[in-house]
Amino acid sequence: MTATVPKFTRGASPAVARAGETSPLSPDSVSPGSIAEAKGIIASIDQIETWLAVAKAGDRFLYATRPFLPAGSQGALRMRTLSEQGLVHLVQKRSDLLSSDWCYYAERSTKPVLDARQLREPRHDVRTVPDDVSAINVLLPILKKAARFGRPCPTDVQLAERARLPRDAVQPAIDAMRTMNIIRVLPAKAPTLRFVEIVETGHKTGLIA
């Protein structure tokens, strides 16, 4: 599955808010051809670096649209690092598509990239996890196979083992797939705790034999 992350936009600089605060961003400031919102997806480090290399002061990059940012997301951690270095201002506003979601923007500051310190040593108290697109790409085939044969939905532990992902990367990826209407999830009894329906095919996971 290929997911597209929004291009950066260029336009009049809005009032910049601190991280966690809202800031009004007018729809007419979005560049033609760019994608306004890519629900559930967090930009990868490569996409962030590509934008940073060409962005000018006041340029904005919509790097995520979702209810919250997972603490261990590599893309989110990279944006926080850039903010701490003074290279971007982090801004968020409510999604125009779903009131429960937030649009997370980075706005390029006037500080030259050459003035930034080198990346800090990795923090050992924060566990980084694969970004949503990568996690979805390995988890979705596992869910599709279980649904196609009517097998019980694997638990988070089983999904993490089969996909070779950290366990805490599983639920955010499932939430992202639900938000993007790739799957539907209904509660079930232990140990699976959920039924999964693949929207594309209508196949559903089954019950414990």
C-alpha positions in Angstrom: 0.0 0.0 0.0 1.3 3.4 -0.9 0.3 6.4 1.1 0.9 10.0 0.1 2.0 12.6 2.5 1.2 16.3 1.8 3.6 18.5 0.0 4.8 21.6 1.7 3.0 24.9 1.2 4.2 28.4 0.7 2.3 31.5 1.5 1.7 34.3 3.9 3.0 33.4 7.3 0.2 32.9 9.9 0.4 33.8 13.5 2.7 31.1 14.8 1.7 29.3 18.0 3.8 27.3 20.3 3.6 23.5 20.1 0.3 22.3 21.4 -1.6 25.5 20.7 -3.8 26.3 17.7 -3.1 28.7 15.0 -5.5 29.8 12.1 -4.3 28.7 8.7 -6.3 29.9 5.8 -7.2 27.3 3.1 -6.1 29.7 0.4 -2.5 29.5 1.7 -2.2 25.9 0.4 -0.3 25.6 -2.8 -2.2 24.3 -5.9 -1.7 20.5 -6.3 -0.7 19.9 -2.7 -2.8 17.5 -0.6 -4.5 19.3 2.2 -4.8 16.3 4.6 -3.5 12.7 4.6 -5.4 11.2 7.4 -3.5 9.0 9.9 -0.1 9.3 8.2 3.0 10.8 9.8 5.7 12.1 7.4 9.0 10.1 7.4 12.4 11.5 8.3 13.4 11.4 4.6 10.3 13.4 3.6 10.9 15.9 6.4 14.6 16.3 5.3 13.6 16.8 1.7 11.2 19.6 2.7 13.8 21.2 5.0 16.4 21.3 2.3 14.3 23.6 0.0 12.0 25.3 2.5 12.2 29.1 2.9 11.1 31.1 5.9 7.4 31.0 6.3 6.9 27.8 4.3 4.6 25.2 6.0 4.7 21.4 5.9 1.6 19.4 7.0 3.4 16.4 8.4 0.5 14.6 10.1 -3.3 14.5 10.5 -4.5 12.3 13.3 -6.0 12.5 16.8 -2.6 12.5 18.4 1.1 12.0 17.7 2.6 8.7 19.0 5.4 9.6 21.4 7.8 7.3 19.7 7.2 8.2 16.0 10.4 8.9 14.2 8.8 11.7 12.2 7.3 13.4 15.2 10.6 13.1 17.1 12.5 14.6 14.2 10.1 17.6 14.1 10.5 18.2 17.8 14.3 18.1 17.4 14.1 20.7 14.6 11.9 22.8 16.8 14.4 22.7 19.6 17.1 23.7 17.2 15.0 26.7 16.2 14.6 25.6 12.6 10.8 25.2 12.6 7.8 26.4 14.6 5.3 23.6 15.4 1.7 24.5 14.9 -1.5 22.5 15.1 -5.2 23.1 14.1 -8.4 21.1 14.0 -8.9 19.0 10.9 -11.4 20.3 8.4 -12.4 16.7 7.6 -12.9 15.2 11.1 -13.2 17.3 14.3 -11.5 14.7 16.4 -8.3 14.9 14.4 -5.5 17.5 14.5 -3.5 18.8 11.6 0.2 19.1 12.6 2.2 21.7 10.7 5.9 22.7 10.8 6.6 26.3 9.7 10.2 27.1 8.6 11.9 29.8 10.7 14.4 32.3 9.5 17.3 30.5 11.1 19.7 29.1 8.5 20.2 25.3 8.5 24.0 25.8 8.7 23.6 27.4 12.1 21.9 24.3 13.6 23.9 22.0 15.8 24.3 18.4 14.8 21.5 16.0 15.9 21.6 15.1 19.5 22.5 11.7 20.6 19.5 9.4 20.6 17.5 9.6 23.8 17.4 6.2 25.5 14.3 7.0 27.5 12.2 7.2 24.3 11.7 4.2 22.1 11.5 5.1 18.4 9.1 3.1 16.3 8.6 2.7 12.6 6.4 5.4 11.0 2.8 4.5 10.2 3.2 3.8 6.5 6.0 1.3 7.1 4.1 -0.4 9.9 0.9 -0.5 7.8 2.8 -2.1 4.9 3.8 -5.1 7.0 0.7 -5.4 9.2 -2.0 -5.2 6.6 -1.0 -8.3 4.6 -1.1 -10.3 7.9 -4.6 -9.0 8.7 -5.7 -9.7 5.1 -4.5 -13.3 5.3 -6.3 -13.9 8.6 -9.5 -12.3 7.3 -9.4 -14.2 3.9 -9.3 -17.6 5.7 -11.7 -16.5 8.5 -9.0 -17.0 11.1 -9.0 -15.2 14.5 -7.4 -11.8 14.4 -3.8 -12.0 15.8 -3.2 -10.3 19.1 -0.9 -7.3 19.4 1.9 -9.6 20.6 1.4 -12.0 17.6 1.2 -9.1 15.1 4.4 -7.6 16.5 6.3 -10.9 16.3 5.1 -11.7 12.8 5.8 -8.2 11.5 9.0 -7.8 13.5 7.7 -4.5 15.0 7.8 -3.2 18.5 4.6 -4.1 20.3 3.8 -0.4 20.9 3.9 0.2 17.1 0.9 -2.1 16.5 -2.0 -0.2 17.9 -1.1 3.2 16.3 -0.9 1.5 12.9 -4.3 -0.2 13.5 -5.7 3.2 14.5 -4.3 4.7 11.4 -5.8 2.0 9.2 -9.2 2.6 10.8 -8.9 6.3 10.3 -8.1 5.8 6.6 -11.0 3.3 6.2 -8.7 0.5 5.3 -10.1 -1.8 8.0 -13.1 -1.8 10.4 -12.6 -3.1 13.9 -15.2 -4.5 16.3 -14.7 -5.8 19.8 -14.4 -9.5 20.5 -13.7 -11.8 23.4 -10.2 -12.5 24.7 -7.6 -13.3 23.6 -8.0 -11.5 20.2 -10.2 -8.7 21.6 -11.2 -7.7 18.1 -12.7 -8.7 14.8 -11.2 -7.0 11.7 -13.0 -6.5 8.4 -10.9 -5.6 5.3 -12.9 -2.8 3.7 -11.6 -3.5 0.2 -12.7 -7.2 0.1 -15.3 -7.5 2.9 -13.3 -10.4 4.4 -13.5 -10.7 8.2 -11.4 -12.4 10.8 -13.2 -15.3 12.7 -13.6 -16.8 16.1 -11.3 -19.0 18.2 -11.9 -22.6 17.1 
